[in-house]
Amino acid sequence: MLIKSIILTLVLFGAFLFLGRNIFKIIKNIRKGRDTNRLDKIPLRIKAVLKIAFAQTKLLTDPIPGLIHFFIFWGFVLFIFAVIESILMGYFEGFSLSFTGILFSAITLVQDFLGIVVLIAVIFAFYRRYIEKVPRLQGNPKGNIDAGIILLLIAFVIITMFGQNISHIAKNNFVLASNEFRPISFYLSKLIYGTDIGYSGTAFEIFWWSHIVLILGFMNYLPYSKHFHVFSSIPNVFFGKTDVKEKYALTAINFEEDEPLFGASDVTELTWKQNLDGYSCTECGRCTAACPANNTGKLLSPKKIITDIRKRLVDQIQDNILLNNYITAEELWACTTCNACVYECPVMIEHVDTIVDLRRNLVLAESQFPSELNDVFKNLEVNQNPWGFDQNERTAWAEGLEIKTYAEDPNCDLLFWVGCSGAFDTRNKKVTKAFASIMKSANIDFRILGSEEKCNGDTARRLGNEYLAQSMITDNVNTLRQYNVKKIVTTCPHCFNSISNEYPKFGADYEVVHHTQFLNELVSEGKIKLKENSIDKVVTFHDSCYLGRYNSIYNEPRDLIKAVTEKDKFIELNRNREKGFCCGAGGGRMFMEENEGERININRSKEIVDSGAGIVSLSCPFCMTMVNDGLSALNKSDVVEVKDLAEIIFENLAVN
């Protein structure tokens, strides 16, 4: 026993020393990034760990693979007790955790059944990756080999655990320890050994040593594997963004610093959290499978963006930098910032933040961006809107409606933030008029800013021109402070997201509502009456990314549609709510050419046509433009009507 204990001690010491050395190197790599505070709001962070890491809620949105991972994860959590018991057996002959009483009974029973479940899960995972060949799981050959090694190690760890338990039971003449309850192991022990238990002691030693060595080998393989997320995923969830206002708001560059950092070109200019993202990626491919750019044949793969961070940190090639040597500009400019990747990620990786940081470097430090953005940036800078319309034309849509500006009469709490599309775009001006008319019919007192309103900054910001964005944001904040604004309503999800979630960082924290929420309030409070069942066509709804995934507004638009359609006339698109498909306009893509692969709006428009709906309802001016263009390109404009919810409600007011 003494020799066994000495050997075990040496093996454990060597294994943990080697593991510690490798983890220290990884931590050192992660810390190459810039500092960022991720130690605030501890209760919210703990809640996120319990919900996302332990309850596996994000993984379970895709039930079958989610359950596979759920059982493997919890199998390993509970097998920790078995590992502790096994190690202590090496020092104390016949050691058992049976002194923990009924807890030991529960642990041994769950381990027994969960061991079988984990083996089944491993087999199913093998099938999905190597036989079914699920597309999102197919990466580079090295990644596939790595996944196979991990699955085999998991399987052999479980098999040796069962071998150890089965042999131990036979070794003790089929007598279980006090409070031990292993029905499967007991049955297998009887089946395998029968009455011949003479070699059970030797078998136990073989399985015991194999189990210990496999576990230690598994642990030490992880730092070299994409499965390092076994160690890093829970910290990554803990350090993730917490509340909504923080989660989907971009971090501002402090231009008042002596040497401000204009975005990121390498891992030293990313934050340590973004570097941790690189080490936390499991390469499950959920992000890329959901990416509208990747789905339509563009080069962008959110998974590759994140794994390239890890590759850069591991390679440590002195002359290389992340931007251009690993990640190309073409990949970055394909992103619509739709947030599908962030929503899908089970370990809270922040893909969009990294993409925008890299874009910032291209724009601010290198002046490298698609040529069509030259006019966009110039128009935003000179005319405060991306098309270059005269600011004095911002109120042209309101002609004849008798709508006051704050400059004319500041005595009002409610601001209708019209937005650039709502003020200048011919099609979207109809939406603006409809919504304003509804408010007037409900006797709502509101004002607009008129020529004092500037672009909210979303387009410039997502395109990486942070300096221009902050200039517009600051001007808007200063304008808002002049008036008695308490509540803001807007028809544009991009304006809504910026003013609600990003403006507070610039000193403007207002109650902000989207017009679908506002209309819902008017209906529920009885301030407007609707014609019930007045639409007999089939109606569907396209979720705006910035209204849905960014701000979780899903029910209000649907409630409005159902209020005016005949029963069962509302249908969902196949890709809806959290899994809705982008129109292709976000992230500044509205103003860029789309030359590679299928146009994103065409892809979405095909789905709308195939749904059989006669009307597609929208809640975003960018979506309005993209869906109209998509249907027109498909020659289906006469088949599907495109209407904003404000138009639908206005047309169905009981009294116009």
C-alpha positions in Angstrom: 0.0 0.0 0.0 2.9 2.3 0.8 4.5 1.9 -2.6 1.1 2.4 -4.3 0.6 5.6 -2.3 4.1 6.9 -3.2 3.6 6.2 -6.9 0.1 7.8 -6.8 1.5 10.9 -5.1 4.2 11.3 -7.7 1.7 10.8 -10.5 -0.7 13.3 -9.0 2.1 15.8 -8.3 3.5 15.6 -11.8 0.1 15.8 -13.5 -1.1 18.8 -11.5 2.2 20.5 -11.9 2.1 20.1 -15.7 -1.6 21.2 -15.7 -0.9 24.2 -13.6 2.0 25.2 -15.8 -0.2 25.1 -18.9 -3.1 26.9 -17.3 -0.7 29.6 -16.1 0.5 30.1 -19.7 -3.1 30.4 -20.9 -3.9 33.0 -18.1 -0.8 34.9 -19.1 -2.0 34.9 -22.7 -5.5 36.1 -21.7 -4.1 38.9 -19.6 -2.3 40.3 -22.6 -5.6 42.0 -23.3 -6.7 45.4 -22.0 -8.3 45.7 -18.7 -12.1 45.8 -18.3 -14.2 45.7 -15.2 -16.2 42.4 -15.0 -16.4 42.2 -11.3 -19.5 44.4 -10.7 -23.0 43.1 -10.2 -21.9 39.9 -8.6 -25.4 38.6 -7.8 -26.4 38.9 -11.5 -23.2 37.1 -12.5 -23.9 34.3 -10.1 -27.4 34.1 -11.4 -26.1 33.8 -15.0 -23.7 31.0 -14.0 -26.6 29.0 -12.4 -28.9 29.6 -15.3 -26.6 29.3 -18.3 -23.7 27.2 -17.1 -25.3 24.8 -14.7 -28.9 24.7 -16.0 -27.6 24.7 -19.6 -30.6 26.9 -20.7 -28.9 28.1 -23.9 -27.8 24.7 -25.0 -31.3 23.3 -24.4 -32.9 25.6 -26.9 -31.7 23.0 -29.4 -33.1 20.0 -27.5 -31.3 16.9 -28.8 -27.7 18.1 -28.8 -28.6 20.2 -25.7 -29.6 17.1 -23.8 -26.5 15.2 -25.0 -24.3 18.0 -23.5 -26.5 18.3 -20.4 -25.9 14.7 -19.4 -22.2 14.8 -20.3 -21.8 18.0 -18.2 -23.7 16.7 -15.2 -22.2 13.3 -15.5 -18.7 14.9 -15.0 -19.9 17.1 -12.2 -21.2 14.1 -10.3 -18.2 12.0 -11.2 -16.0 14.4 -9.3 -17.2 12.6 -6.1 -16.2 9.2 -7.7 -12.7 10.6 -8.6 -12.2 11.9 -5.0 -13.2 8.5 -3.7 -10.9 6.7 -6.1 -7.9 8.9 -5.3 -8.4 8.4 -1.5 -8.6 4.6 -2.1 -5.0 4.8 -3.2 -4.1 6.0 0.3 -6.6 4.2 2.5 -7.5 0.6 1.7 -11.2 0.2 1.3 -12.0 3.9 1.6 -15.5 4.9 0.9 -17.7 8.0 1.2 -20.4 5.9 2.8 -20.1 8.0 6.0 -22.0 10.8 4.1 -25.1 8.6 4.6 -28.1 9.0 2.3 -26.1 11.5 0.2 -23.8 8.7 -0.7 -26.8 6.6 -1.7 -28.0 9.3 -4.0 -24.6 10.0 -5.5 -23.8 6.3 -6.2 -27.3 5.7 -7.7 -27.1 8.8 -10.0 -23.5 8.0 -11.0 -24.6 4.5 -11.9 -27.4 5.5 -14.2 -25.7 8.7 -15.4 -22.7 6.6 -16.5 -24.9 4.7 -18.9 -26.6 7.9 -20.1 -23.2 9.6 -20.7 -22.0 6.6 -22.8 -25.2 6.8 -24.9 -24.6 10.5 -25.3 -21.0 10.0 -26.4 -22.2 7.4 -29.0 -24.8 9.9 -30.2 -22.3 12.7 -30.4 -20.0 10.4 -32.5 -22.9 9.7 -34.8 -23.8 13.4 -35.3 -20.2 14.4 -36.0 -18.8 11.6 -38.0 -21.8 9.8 -39.6 -24.6 12.3 -39.9 -21.9 15.0 -40.3 -24.0 17.9 -39.0 -22.7 20.9 -41.0 -22.1 23.2 -38.0 -19.9 20.6 -36.4 -17.6 20.2 -39.4 -14.6 22.4 -39.0 -10.9 21.9 -39.8 -9.6 18.3 -39.7 -7.6 19.0 -36.5 -10.8 20.1 -34.8 -12.6 16.9 -35.8 -9.7 14.7 -34.6 -9.6 16.7 -31.3 -13.4 16.1 -30.8 -12.9 12.4 -31.4 -10.1 12.2 -28.9 -12.2 13.9 -26.3 -15.2 11.7 -26.9 -13.0 8.6 -26.6 -11.4 9.8 -23.4 -14.9 10.5 -21.9 -16.0 7.0 -22.9 -13.0 5.3 -21.5 -13.2 7.3 -18.3 -16.8 6.1 -17.8 -15.9 2.5 -18.8 -13.0 2.3 -16.4 -15.2 3.8 -13.7 -17.7 1.0 -14.2 -14.8 -1.6 -14.4 -13.5 -0.3 -11.1 -16.9 -0.4 -9.4 -17.8 -3.8 -10.9 -14.5 -5.3 -9.8 -14.7 -3.7 -6.4 -18.1 -5.2 -5.7 -16.9 -8.7 -6.8 -13.7 -8.3 -4.7 -15.9 -7.7 -1.6 -18.0 -10.8 -2.4 -20.8 -8.8 -3.8 -21.4 -6.9 -0.6 -21.9 -3.2 -1.1 -20.5 -0.6 1.3 -22.9 1.0 3.8 -25.3 3.4 2.0 -23.9 2.4 -1.4 -26.5 1.9 -4.1 -25.2 0.8 -7.5 -27.9 -1.4 -9.1 -26.3 -1.4 -12.6 -22.8 -2.0 -11.4 -24.0 -4.8 -9.0 -25.9 -6.5 -11.8 -22.9 -6.3 -14.2 -20.6 -7.5 -11.5 -22.8 -10.6 -11.0 -23.1 -11.1 -14.7 -19.4 -10.8 -15.5 -17.8 -12.5 -12.5 -20.5 -15.0 -11.5 -18.9 -17.2 -8.9 -15.4 -16.8 -10.1 -14.1 -13.7 -8.2 -10.5 -14.8 -8.0 -9.1 -12.3 -10.4 -11.4 -9.4 -9.3 -8.7 -7.9 -7.1 -6.2 -7.7 -10.0 -8.9 -6.4 -12.3 -9.8 -3.7 -9.8 -6.2 -2.5 -9.6 -6.0 -2.4 -13.4 -9.2 -0.5 -13.8 -8.4 1.8 -10.8 -5.0 2.8 -12.2 -6.5 3.2 -15.7 -9.2 5.4 -14.4 -6.8 7.7 -12.5 -4.4 7.9 -15.5 -7.2 8.6 -17.9 -8.6 11.4 -15.8 -5.3 13.0 -15.3 -4.5 12.6 -19.0 -7.9 14.0 -19.9 -7.2 17.1 -17.7 -3.8 17.7 -19.2 -5.0 17.3 -22.7 -7.6 20.0 -22.3 -5.2 23.0 -22.5 -4.1 21.8 -25.9 -7.7 21.2 -27.0 -10.7 23.3 -28.0 -12.3 21.5 -25.1 -10.4 23.8 -22.7 -13.9 25.3 -22.3 -14.3 22.6 -19.5 -12.2 25.0 -17.4 -13.0 28.4 -19.1 -16.7 28.3 -19.9 -18.0 28.9 -16.4 -15.7 31.9 -15.8 -16.6 33.2 -19.2 -20.3 33.1 -18.3 -19.5 34.7 -15.0 -17.6 37.5 -16.7 -20.2 38.0 -19.4 -22.3 41.1 -19.8 -25.2 41.2 -17.4 -28.3 43.5 -17.8 -29.7 44.4 -21.2 -28.5 48.0 -21.2 -24.9 46.7 -20.9 -25.3 43.5 -22.8 -26.0 45.0 -26.2 -24.4 48.4 -25.8 -21.0 48.9 -27.4 -18.1 50.0 -25.2 -17.2 53.7 -25.9 -13.7 54.8 -26.8 -12.5 57.5 -24.4 -11.1 60.0 -26.9 -10.0 62.3 -24.0 -7.2 59.9 -23.0 -3.7 60.9 -23.8 -3.3 58.1 -26.2 -6.8 56.7 -27.0 -6.9 53.2 -28.6 -8.7 53.4 -32.0 -10.2 49.9 -31.9 -8.2 46.7 -32.0 -5.8 45.3 -34.5 -4.3 42.6 -32.3 -5.0 40.6 -29.1 -3.2 43.1 -26.9 -5.7 45.7 -28.0 -8.7 43.5 -27.3 -9.9 43.2 -23.7 -8.9 40.2 -21.5 -12.5 39.1 -21.7 -12.4 39.0 -25.5 -9.2 36.9 -25.2 -11.0 34.6 -22.7 -13.7 34.3 -25.3 -11.1 32.8 -27.6 -10.2 30.1 -25.1 -13.9 29.5 -24.2 -15.1 28.7 -27.7 -16.2 25.0 -28.0 -16.4 25.2 -31.8 -19.9 23.9 -31.6 -20.7 26.1 -34.6 -24.1 27.4 -33.3 -23.0 30.9 -34.0 -22.0 30.3 -37.6 -25.1 28.1 -38.3 -27.3 31.1 -37.3 -25.2 33.8 -39.1 -27.1 35.3 -42.0 -23.9 36.3 -43.8 -22.5 32.8 -43.6 -25.9 31.3 -44.5 -25.9 33.3 -47.7 -22.4 32.5 -48.9 -20.3 35.2 -47.3 -16.8 34.6 -45.9 -17.8 35.5 -42.4 -17.9 32.8 -39.8 -18.4 34.1 -36.2 -16.8 30.8 -35.0 -13.7 31.5 -37.0 -13.4 35.1 -35.7 -13.3 33.8 -32.1 -11.1 30.7 -32.7 -8.6 33.0 -34.6 -8.2 35.0 -31.4 -7.1 31.7 -29.7 -4.9 30.8 -32.6 -3.2 34.2 -32.5 -2.6 33.9 -28.7 -1.2 30.4 -29.1 0.9 31.0 -32.2 2.7 34.1 -30.7 4.4 34.9 -34.0 6.0 38.2 -33.4 5.5 39.8 -36.8 1.8 38.7 -37.1 -1.2 40.6 -35.9 -4.8 39.4 -35.5 -6.2 41.8 -38.2 -5.2 40.7 -41.7 -2.9 37.8 -40.7 -5.8 35.9 -39.2 -9.0 37.8 -39.7 -9.6 39.6 -43.0 -11.5 42.9 -43.6 -13.9 41.1 -45.9 -15.0 38.9 -43.1 -15.6 41.9 -40.8 -17.6 44.0 -43.3 -19.9 41.1 -44.0 -21.4 41.3 -40.5 -24.9 42.7 -40.0 -24.5 42.9 -36.2 -27.8 41.0 -36.0 -26.6 39.4 -32.7 -27.7 35.8 -33.7 -24.2 34.6 -32.9 -24.3 36.1 -29.4 -27.8 34.8 -28.8 -26.8 31.2 -29.8 -23.5 31.0 -28.0 -23.9 28.8 -24.9 -20.9 30.3 -23.1 -21.6 34.1 -23.5 -19.0 34.9 -26.1 -19.3 38.5 -27.4 -18.7 38.2 -31.2 -20.2 41.5 -32.3 -18.1 43.6 -29.8 -15.0 42.0 -31.2 -16.0 42.5 -34.9 -16.9 46.2 -34.2 -13.6 46.7 -32.3 -11.7 45.4 -35.4 -13.8 47.5 -37.7 -12.9 50.6 -35.6 -9.3 50.0 -36.2 -9.9 49.7 -39.9 -11.8 52.9 -40.0 -10.1 55.1 -37.4 -6.5 53.9 -37.6 -6.2 52.6 -41.2 -8.9 54.4 -43.1 -9.7 51.1 -44.8 -13.4 50.6 -45.5 -15.7 49.9 -48.5 -15.7 52.8 -50.9 -19.5 53.4 -50.7 -19.0 54.4 -47.0 -17.1 57.5 -48.0 -20.4 59.2 -48.9 -22.2 57.8 -45.9 -19.6 59.1 -43.4 -19.5 62.5 -45.2 -23.3 62.8 -45.2 -23.5 61.9 -41.5 -20.9 64.5 -40.7 -22.2 67.3 -42.8 -26.0 66.7 -43.0 -26.5 64.4 -39.9 -28.2 61.7 -42.0 -26.7 59.0 -44.2 -28.3 60.1 -47.4 -27.3 63.8 -47.3 -30.7 65.3 -47.2 -31.0 68.9 -45.9 -31.7 69.0 -42.1 -34.5 71.5 -42.8 -36.4 68.7 -44.6 -36.8 66.6 -41.5 -40.3 68.0 -40.8 -41.5 67.8 -44.5 -43.4 64.6 -43.7 -45.5 66.4 -41.0 -46.9 69.0 -43.4 -50.6 69.5 -42.7 -50.6 67.4 -39.5 -50.1 70.3 -37.2 -47.3 68.7 -35.2 -45.3 71.0 -33.0 -41.5 70.9 -32.4 -39.9 71.3 -29.0 -38.4 74.6 -30.2 -42.0 75.9 -30.9 -43.5 74.6 -27.7 -41.2 72.9 -25.1 -44.1 72.2 -22.7 -44.3 68.5 -23.2 -42.9 65.3 -21.6 -43.2 63.0 -24.7 -40.8 63.1 -27.6 -41.5 61.3 -30.9 -38.0 60.5 -32.2 -38.7 60.2 -35.9 -35.3 58.9 -37.1 -33.6 59.5 -40.4 -35.5 56.8 -42.4 -38.8 58.0 -40.9 -38.1 61.6 -41.9 -36.5 61.2 -45.3 -37.3 57.8 -46.9 -40.4 58.0 -49.1 -41.8 54.7 -48.1 -41.1 55.1 -44.4 -42.5 58.6 -44.2 -45.9 56.9 -44.6 -45.2 54.9 -41.5 -44.2 58.0 -39.6 -47.4 59.8 -40.7 -49.6 56.8 -39.7 -48.0 56.6 -36.2 -48.3 60.3 -35.6 -51.9 60.3 -36.8 -52.7 57.5 -34.4 -51.2 59.5 -31.5 -53.2 62.5 -32.5 -56.4 60.5 -32.7 -55.8 59.3 -29.2 -55.2 62.9 -28.0 -51.6 62.2 -27.1 -49.6 65.3 -26.5 -46.2 64.9 -28.1 -43.5 66.9 -29.8 -40.7 66.3 -32.4 -37.3 67.8 -32.6 -37.5 68.6 -36.2 -34.3 70.0 -37.6 -32.6 69.7 -34.2 -32.8 65.9 -34.4 -29.6 64.2 -35.8 -28.9 60.6 -36.7 -28.8 58.6 -33.4 -25.2 57.3 -34.3 -26.0 53.6 -34.7 -24.9 53.4 -38.3 -21.6 55.2 -37.8 -21.0 53.3 -34.6 -21.6 49.8 -36.0 -19.5 50.7 -39.0 -16.5 51.4 -36.7 -16.6 55.2 -37.0 -16.8 55.7 -33.2 -15.5 59.3 -33.3 -18.3 60.4 -35.7 -20.9 58.4 -33.7 -19.9 60.0 -30.4 -20.0 63.5 -32.0 -23.7 62.9 -33.1 -24.6 61.3 -29.8 -23.2 64.2 -27.8 -25.0 66.7 -30.0 -28.3 64.8 -29.5 -27.8 64.5 -25.8 -27.2 68.3 -25.5 -30.3 68.9 -27.5 -32.4 66.6 -25.3 -31.1 68.3 -22.1 -32.5 71.6 -23.3 -36.1 70.4 -23.1 -38.4 68.7 -20.6 -38.2 65.3 -22.3 -39.1 62.4 -20.0 -40.2 59.7 -22.4 -39.2 59.0 -26.0 -41.1 56.9 -28.5 -39.6 55.9 -31.8 -40.6 53.7 -34.8 -37.0 52.7 -35.4 -35.4 49.7 -33.4 -31.9 51.1 -34.2 -32.8 54.5 -32.7 -34.6 52.6 -29.8 -31.6 50.5 -29.0 -29.1 53.4 -29.2 -31.1 55.8 -27.1 -32.3 53.2 -24.6 -29.1 51.2 -24.1 -26.2 53.4 -25.2 -27.2 57.0 -24.6 -27.2 56.5 -20.8 -23.3 56.1 -21.0 -23.4 59.7 -22.4 -25.6 61.2 -19.7 -29.0 60.7 -21.3 -31.1 58.2 -19.4 -34.7 58.4 -20.6 -37.7 56.0 -20.7 -37.6 54.8 -24.2 -40.4 52.8 -25.9 -40.8 51.3 -29.3 -43.9 52.3 -31.2 -45.2 48.7 -31.1 -45.1 48.9 -27.3 -46.7 52.3 -27.3 -49.5 51.2 -29.6 -50.1 48.2 -27.4 -50.5 50.5 -24.4 -53.0 52.6 -26.3 -55.1 49.6 -27.1 -54.9 48.0 -23.6 -55.8 51.4 -22.0 -58.7 51.9 -24.4 -57.3 55.1 -25.9 -57.8 53.7 -29.4 -60.4 51.3 -30.6 -59.7 48.7 -33.3 -61.9 47.0 -35.9 -61.8 43.4 -34.8 -61.2 40.6 -37.3 -61.0 43.2 -40.1 -58.1 41.6 -42.0 -59.0 38.4 -43.8 -55.7 37.9 -45.4 -53.0 35.7 -43.9 -50.6 37.9 -42.0 -47.0 37.1 -40.8 -44.4 39.1 -38.9 -40.7 39.6 -39.5 -38.8 40.2 -36.3 -36.4 43.0 -36.4 -33.0 42.0 -34.9 -32.6 45.2 -32.9 -36.2 44.9 -31.5 -36.1 41.2 -30.9 -32.8 39.7 -30.1 -31.3 43.0 -28.8 -34.3 44.0 -26.7 -36.6 41.0 -26.4 -39.7 42.7 -27.7 -41.6 39.9 -29.3 -45.2 39.7 -27.9 -46.3 43.3 -28.4 -46.2 43.3 -32.2 -47.9 39.9 -32.4 -50.6 41.1 -30.0 -51.4 44.0 -32.3 -51.6 41.8 -35.3 -53.9 39.3 -33.6 -56.2 42.2 -32.5 -57.1 43.1 -36.1 -56.9 39.7 -38.0 -59.4 37.0 -38.3 -58.8 33.9 -36.1 -56.0 31.7 -37.2 -55.0 34.2 -39.9 -51.7 35.1 -38.2 -48.9 32.7 -39.0 -45.2 32.6 -37.9 -42.3 32.4 -40.3 -40.1 29.3 -39.8 -37.3 31.5 -38.4 -39.0 33.7 -35.9 -38.5 35.4 -32.5 -35.1 34.7 -31.0 -34.2 32.6 -34.1 -35.5 35.2 -36.6 -33.5 35.9 -39.7 -31.9 39.3 -40.4 -33.1 41.5 -43.3 -29.5 42.3 -44.1 -29.5 46.0 -43.2 -27.9 46.1 -39.7 -24.3 47.0 -38.9 -24.3 49.6 -41.7 -24.9 46.9 -44.3 -27.9 49.0 -45.4 -25.4 51.3 -47.2 -23.0 48.7 -48.6 -23.1 46.6 -51.8 -23.7 42.9 -51.3 -21.7 41.2 -54.0 -20.9 37.8 -52.5 -23.3 34.9 -52.4 -27.1 35.4 -52.1 -28.4 38.7 -50.9 -29.7 38.3 -47.3 -32.9 40.2 -48.0 -33.6 37.8 -50.9 -33.2 34.8 -48.6 -35.6 36.3 -46.1 -38.1 37.4 -48.8 -38.2 33.9 -50.2 -39.2 32.6 -46.8 -41.9 35.2 -46.6 -43.3 34.3 -50.0 -43.1 30.6 -49.2 -45.1 31.1 -46.0 -48.2 31.9 -48.1 -48.9 35.1 -46.2 -50.6 37.9 -48.1 -49.3 40.6 -45.7 -45.9 40.7 -44.0 -45.9 43.1 -41.1 -42.8 44.9 -39.9 -41.6 47.1 -37.1 -38.4 48.7 -38.5 -37.7 51.1 -41.3 -34.5 49.3 -42.5 -36.5 46.0 -42.7 -39.2 47.9 -44.7 -36.6 48.9 -47.3 -34.9 45.5 -47.4 -38.0 43.4 -47.6 -39.6 45.6 -50.2 -36.4 45.4 -52.3 -36.3 41.6 -51.8 -39.9 41.0 -52.9 -39.4 43.3 -55.8 -36.3 41.4 -57.0 -38.4 38.2 -56.8 -41.2 39.8 -58.7 -43.5 39.1 -55.7 -44.5 42.7 -54.7 -48.0 42.1 -56.0 -48.3 38.8 -54.0 -47.2 40.0 -50.5 -48.1 43.4 -49.1 -45.4 45.0 -46.9 -46.8 47.1 -44.0 -45.5 48.5 -40.8 -47.6 47.8 -37.7 -48.4 51.5 -37.4 -50.0 51.4 -40.9 -52.0 48.3 -40.0 -53.3 49.8 -36.8 -54.1 53.2 -38.5 -56.0 51.5 -41.3 -58.0 49.5 -38.7 -58.9 52.2 -36.2 -62.6 51.9 -35.3 -62.9 55.7 -35.9 -60.3 57.4 -38.2 
